[in-house]
Amino acid sequence: MGSRFPSHQLSNGLYVSGRPEQPKERGPTMSSVAMPYTGGDIKKSGELGKMFDIPVDGSKSRKSGPITGAPSRTGSFGGAASHSGPIMPNAAARAAYTTSGAASSGAMSGSASLKKSNSGPLNKHGEPIKKSSGPQSGGVTPSGRQNSGPIPPVLPATGLITSGPISSGPLNSSGAPRKVSGPLESMGSIKIPSGVHNQAVTILSQDDEFSFKKNFPKPIFWSLILLFVMGFIAGGFILGAVHNPILLVVVVVLFGAVAALFIWNNCFGRKAIMGYIAQYPDAELRNAKNGQFVKISGVVTCGNVPLESSFQRVPRCVYTSTSLYEYRGWDSKAANAKHRRFTWGLRSLERRAVDFYISDFQSGLRALVKTGFGARVTPYVDDSLVIDINAGSEDLSPEFSRWLAERNLSSDDRMMRLKEGYIKEGSTVSVMGVVQRNDNVLMILPPPEPFTTGCQWGKCICPASLEGIVLRCEDTSRNDVIPV
């Protein structure tokens, strides 16, 4: 039975609709050597593996030396050599150029009529196009091949993390760009003296210390003052009108209790907070969640920007604090604008902190503590050195005289006290902050909100707010430092 639609039979006997396809004239094609199936292994891909400086499989890859028995090719490809870089214009330069395979000079000089393959596009004359990612000098023999971009070196996975940037290279294990938390620093350990400003160093001031006056809420403070003033006025009025001193006595007793509470917190508030930090339970980094506020205790390891203490010149520190106080008598000069008589006033303060690592005692994991690059830090570090200098003393130590001269400070008839504390490599510290995981890198960051300790009723201590990362370290001169 005939059909209105044309059909034809294929070579395998199957009938399909439509007219048979007319054979098209095929243009001349260039012959190429068939590459073996690699199965996803770049080491078996020949020239592709050479482009990334990866050793290829010798049994399946082509050598770049002379090929025996290969058919000759006429034309402009008769003297082309097989290599991964640009082609030199003559045989002498071609012999001097370093190829990706091992070839002798005698074999290259005698291979003018051999057929070799070149990877890359061709120009209109049939010659390969030279590509370069930077300037090349013709008279210099390159020691390696030119790539289209910098390839990071393959480093052994030692687990060591450097501070400054979070990563030690531009790419992570998956090939994606790493995230950095600060400006990139040069590789290696750089010792920063205490007098030099560096972007990776956080300069702390006296405001970063705990102060009950600054910590107590101002609205509550002024409300209490107004309340007691009104109480004294009312008690005095009742005492003068009806001769009843009960209200005045009650106001005086309450005022004495509140004043005693303020004096107690002002004197023992710092010690109570250090006790609170010591009693706060340690967390385990392995089970810590992202964004959780934790306390970690462990051994300190320096990053690539260690510090040096100002007075004692203690190397490889992550935190240093050197302060000079002066006592003001009745006729003495004030150390600062707020210095009152018969008190010690701060004259000079050098306090700095940088990023460091802490090895957790609970899990053994290492975390990067971000205390550098201007981070908020609240230090509770004991002073390891206290020097008292009497007024009019002429027997000053050479170290103290040198320290004063470097800072243009005078020592004329003044009672001075020098205090210095530091956290050096190998010390045991406690850190309180927020955990953050970034590409399997553990970090301790400052919390976004201040942390409140709450009321300590047994010690009559009012609540205190701790801002930023909290550092707690006892006097390192009395402890055994763990070598790292």
DAQUIZI-V832095 format. One record per pair of residues at least 6 apart in sequence whose ideal C-beta (glycine too) atoms are under 6 Angstrom apart, sorted by the first residue. I is the first residue (numbers start at 0). J is the second residue. Records with the same first field share a line. If there is no record, write none. Layout:
BEGIN
I: J / J
END
This chain:
BEGIN
4: 16
5: 18
6: 14 / 16
7: 19
8: 14
35: 59
37: 43 / 44
41: 48 / 53
42: 48 / 55 / 56
43: 56 / 59
45: 60
46: 118
48: 55
49: 83 / 99
62: 100
63: 81 / 82 / 98 / 100 / 102
64: 102 / 106
65: 106 / 110
66: 113
69: 113 / 114
71: 112
72: 114
75: 125 / 126
77: 112
78: 111
79: 115 / 117
80: 93 / 115
81: 115 / 116
82: 98
83: 99 / 144
84: 144
85: 129
86: 127
87: 93 / 96
90: 108
94: 104 / 107
95: 140
117: 127
119: 127
120: 128
121: 127
122: 128
131: 145
132: 145 / 147
151: 168
160: 367
161: 167 / 303
162: 302 / 303 / 354
163: 181 / 184 / 199
164: 179 / 183
165: 179 / 180 / 440
166: 177
171: 177 / 438
178: 437
181: 372
182: 198
184: 199
188: 303
189: 304
190: 305
191: 197 / 304 / 306
192: 307
193: 309 / 319 / 349
199: 304 / 353 / 371 / 372
200: 351 / 353
201: 352 / 371 / 373 / 374
202: 351
203: 350
205: 348
207: 377
209: 269 / 272
211: 264 / 265 / 268
214: 463 / 464
227: 254
230: 250
231: 250
234: 246 / 247 / 250
237: 243 / 246
238: 244 / 247
263: 459
264: 461
271: 458 / 460
272: 463
273: 379
275: 452
276: 471
279: 294
281: 294 / 296 / 361
282: 293
283: 361 / 362
284: 359 / 362 / 364 / 366 / 441
285: 362
287: 293 / 434
289: 436
291: 434
292: 433 / 446
293: 434
294: 431
295: 357 / 359 / 430
296: 360 / 429
297: 357 / 358 / 359 / 360
298: 358 / 481
299: 317 / 355 / 424 / 426 / 428
300: 356 / 483
301: 315 / 317 / 355 / 424
302: 354 / 355
304: 353
305: 315
306: 316 / 319 / 351 / 353
307: 314
308: 316 / 319 / 421
309: 321 / 349
310: 321 / 402 / 419
313: 421 / 423
315: 423 / 424
316: 421 / 423
317: 353 / 355 / 422
318: 352 / 422
319: 351 / 421
320: 350 / 420
321: 349 / 419
322: 348 / 418
323: 346 / 347 / 417
324: 343 / 345 / 416
325: 334 / 344 / 346 / 413 / 415
326: 343 / 414
327: 333 / 338 / 340 / 344
334: 344 / 346
335: 344
338: 344
352: 370 / 376
353: 371
354: 369 / 371
355: 368
356: 365 / 367
357: 366 / 368 / 430
358: 365
366: 441 / 443
367: 442
368: 430 / 443
369: 442 / 444
370: 376 / 468
374: 445
375: 445 / 466 / 467
376: 467 / 468
377: 465 / 466 / 467 / 469
378: 470
379: 471
380: 420 / 472
381: 420 / 473 / 474
382: 418 / 420
383: 420 / 474 / 475 / 476
384: 419
385: 418
386: 417
387: 416
388: 415
390: 412 / 413 / 414
391: 412
403: 410
422: 428 / 472
424: 483
425: 480 / 481 / 482 / 483
426: 472 / 475
428: 472
429: 471
430: 443
431: 469
432: 443 / 444 / 468
433: 444 / 446
435: 442 / 444
445: 467 / 468
449: 464 / 466
450: 465
451: 462 / 464
452: 462 / 463
453: 462
454: 462
END
